[in-house]
Amino acid sequence: MVSKKVKIANATGLHLRPAGVLCETAMKYKSKICFNTDNHYEANAKSVLSVLGACVKSGEEIVITCEGDDEEEALAKLVEAIESGLGE
C-alpha cells in the first residue's frame, strides 16, 4: 500500500468535470484507489458519485491511497493528474 498527500490545484475543486478526469485516470489501474479528506471522508476514486460526495474545494489537501499490483504507477499518475489541474 502506498499513499501521498496532494493539494487540489484547480480553482473550482473537484466538481463534475475534474472528478470525471480523476475517476477516468483511476479506472485505468487494477489497484484499489481511494482518498481521504481533511474532514475524514473516504472516497472511492473510481466512483464519480463518491468523489463528488467528498466535496473537495480548491486548495484542500487529500491523501490518496493505492493498494494492488500497480499501486506505484497508479499513485504517480493520479498525483500528476491532480497537480496539473485535472484538465482545467
C-alpha positions as CSV (number, residue, x, y, z in Angstrom):
1,M,0.0,0.0,0.0
2,V,1.3,3.5,-0.9
3,S,-0.1,6.9,-0.2
4,K,0.6,10.5,-0.7
5,K,-0.9,13.9,0.4
6,V,-1.6,16.2,-2.5
7,K,-3.2,19.6,-2.8
8,I,-6.1,20.2,-5.2
9,A,-4.7,22.7,-7.6
10,N,-7.7,23.7,-9.8
11,A,-9.6,26.8,-8.9
12,T,-13.0,25.1,-8.7
13,G,-12.2,22.0,-6.6
14,L,-13.5,18.5,-7.5
15,H,-16.7,19.4,-9.3
16,L,-18.1,17.1,-12.1
17,R,-15.6,17.6,-14.9
18,P,-12.4,17.2,-12.8
19,A,-14.0,14.4,-10.8
20,G,-14.6,12.6,-14.0
21,V,-11.0,13.0,-15.1
22,L,-9.8,11.7,-11.7
23,C,-12.1,8.7,-11.9
24,E,-11.1,8.0,-15.6
25,T,-7.4,8.0,-14.5
26,A,-8.1,5.8,-11.5
27,M,-10.1,3.2,-13.6
28,K,-7.0,2.5,-15.7
29,Y,-5.4,0.6,-12.8
30,K,-6.3,-2.7,-11.1
31,S,-5.4,-1.3,-7.6
32,K,-7.9,-0.3,-5.1
33,I,-7.7,3.5,-5.1
34,C,-9.3,5.8,-2.5
35,F,-8.6,9.2,-0.9
36,N,-9.3,10.8,2.5
37,T,-10.2,14.4,3.0
38,D,-9.4,16.7,6.0
39,N,-13.0,16.0,7.3
40,H,-12.3,12.3,7.4
41,Y,-14.4,11.4,4.4
42,E,-13.1,8.4,2.5
43,A,-13.9,8.4,-1.2
44,N,-13.5,5.6,-3.8
45,A,-11.5,7.3,-6.6
46,K,-13.1,5.1,-9.2
47,S,-16.6,6.4,-8.4
48,V,-17.7,9.8,-9.6
49,L,-20.5,9.9,-7.1
50,S,-18.1,9.1,-4.3
51,V,-15.6,11.7,-5.4
52,L,-18.3,14.4,-5.7
53,G,-19.6,13.4,-2.3
54,A,-16.3,14.3,-0.7
55,C,-17.0,18.0,-1.6
56,V,-13.3,18.8,-2.1
57,K,-12.6,22.5,-2.5
58,S,-9.7,24.3,-4.2
59,G,-6.6,24.3,-2.1
60,E,-7.8,21.4,0.1
61,E,-5.4,18.5,0.7
62,I,-6.3,14.9,0.2
63,V,-4.4,11.7,0.9
64,I,-4.5,9.3,-2.0
65,T,-4.0,5.6,-1.1
66,C,-3.4,2.9,-3.7
67,E,-3.2,-0.9,-2.9
68,G,-2.6,-3.5,-5.5
69,D,-0.2,-4.8,-8.2
70,D,0.2,-1.5,-10.0
71,E,-0.1,0.8,-6.9
72,E,3.2,2.7,-7.5
73,E,2.3,3.7,-11.1
74,A,-1.3,4.4,-10.2
75,L,-0.3,6.8,-7.4
76,A,2.2,8.6,-9.6
77,K,-0.3,9.2,-12.4
78,L,-3.0,10.3,-10.0
79,V,-0.7,12.8,-8.3
80,E,0.4,14.1,-11.7
81,A,-3.2,14.5,-12.9
82,I,-4.2,16.4,-9.7
83,E,-1.1,18.6,-9.7
84,S,-1.8,19.5,-13.4
85,G,-5.3,20.6,-12.6
86,L,-7.4,17.6,-13.8
87,G,-8.0,19.1,-17.2
88,E,-8.9,22.6,-16.1
